[in-house]
Amino acid sequence: MTKSISKEKNRSFDVIVIGAGNGGLVAAARVAMKGAKIILLEQHNLPGGFASSFVRGRFEFETSLHELYDYSTPENKGGIRILFEDRLNIDAEFVPVPEAYRLIVTNPDEKIDAVLPFGIEDFIKAVEKEVPGSEDSVRKFFQLGKEIDQATTYIGQMRGNPDQDVLLREHTNFLRTAAYPVDDVQDALNIPKKARAMLNAYWLYLGVPTSRVNTTVFAAMVHGYILKGAYIPKMRSHEYTSAIEAKIREYDGTVEYNTRVEKILVKEGQVIGIQTNKGEIIDTNHVICNASPTLTYNKLIHPKSEVPEIALKEINARTHGVTTIVVYMGLDTTAEKLGLKDYSYFICDTMDTDHLYDSLINLEVPKVQASLCLNNAIPNCSPPGTCIISITSAFRPGAWDKVKPEEYFKVKTKIADGLIENFEKATGTKIRNHIEEIEVATPQTFSRFTGTYNGVIYGYELESWDSIVPRLQNMNDEKHIEGLEFCGGFGKRGHGYSSSLKDGETAALFTIQSLMKEGIIK
């Protein structure tokens, strides 16, 4: 029986999901499919959060997805394809990305311009071609990634409580490297500097320098991408987020937009409901929250006396990840005429990731970018004779804090212009005279649309002490309010599309387990 703090008859649901981002959508769908009465509340007017699209003129732009991890082929399904096709059974089409990336390092002392393919053997050969003698050490890194993936799969199957004897016996290299950052492990493997640079381009997807980012996360990510390839939705992310939303409704779930949750109501350590920006109180004993723990514990839990001190200590111990700036461009010419043959470009002036990371606190043109030419994966994604290019870079939280409102457009235009110039110089092409449509999203843009602190997209940084494995092992210890589960990019599996989607499913399974114990569902 749901407890209520109001004498009036409030609406009541078995589960309330706050936020229709990747995690919230999957959580709501999975719980609804089990027969629970659920409502999904979203402050925006459409689903997806960061996973969306928008239209300018003749072009539909992908908001933030570069490539989806752990999808793979129908014959060898990855975890996300299994989730979408076998568990949710959604109607959305995905297409493969043609290559891993083109890495361009512009510093004359480190100069690299190489296209790295998918497929572990092909990737190793490409690195060996550029760095003779690197094959053995690079192969060992991929073998480590494979072993780490096997170990983390086992830990997940054991719900964060693995048998230590099994770990010691079957996953030795995982245990040896789990506490170390990438640089330490690559030192031990004697990977040459240039080969490291070619291996480590994906560091920007995690937003933590290789001197600090946990080996478990990074090696498994690189291994997974190169082994299985990457995929993107044919009709942008809005295609699959809309499909998941439709699945929620198919199973009698309720979805309401333009509705911001302002309070999670708690009594004696138990969730008892929520209150919206419209003043409505909705009763429940179970909330799955797609907002960050930082936002939740600082602003949403009501009354404040119900916020556990340990929860505040946990979020204060963690470091918020980076946010992004994205320049979206619709061009009046084709990628072929521009000489752009690749889909994904990592461009930087150095592969010293500490230097690059440290520079992201400065309000200047970033020294690193991850750019895409969407037509090289989806040829008909824009009208004939055109193409879509997006340039993404990062800033650390606070970099934009001192920008005055009257200076905002000038600052973002200057930075966007610099990113375009750096792309042109690195690729040897000219795009600015072909720009038909352009839009620039900054940390302020993402904060406005999603409510995330300082526009942070990358959740909490994945350092060795706070990486995926410690989070999964400690997830039960970090439940401080009965009936409250978190999901999404700030959750147990870290940030990123695939992690957020899987984290939504994990939150749903914990909630379903509680509902079954309470006899609400069978």
Secondary structure, 3 states (H helix, E strand, C coil): CCCCCCCCCCEECCEEEECCCHHHHHHHHHHHHCCCCEEEECCCCCCCCCCCEEEECCEEEECCCCCECCCCCHHHCCHHHHHHHHHHCCCCCEEECCCCEEEEECCCCCCEEEEECCCHHHHHHHHHHHCCCCHHHHHHHHHHHHHHHHHHHHHHHCCCCCCHHHHHHHCHHHHHHCCCEHHHHHHHCCCCHHHHHHHHHHHHHHCCCCCCEEHHHHHHHHHHHHHHCCEEECCCHHHHHHHHHHHHHHCCCEEECCCCEEEEEEECCEEEEEEECCCCEEECCCEEECCCHHHHHHHHEECHHHCCHHHHHHHHHCCECCEEEEEEEEECCCHHHHCCCCCEEEEECCCCHHHHHHHCCCCCCCCEEEEEEHHHCCCCCCCCCCEEEEEEEEECCCCCCCCCHHHHHHHHHHHHHHHHHHHHHHHCCCCHHHEEEEEEECHHHHHHHHCCHHHCCCCECCEHHHCHHHHHHCCCCCCCCECEEECCCCCCCCCCHHHHHHHHHHHHHHHHHHHHHCCCCC
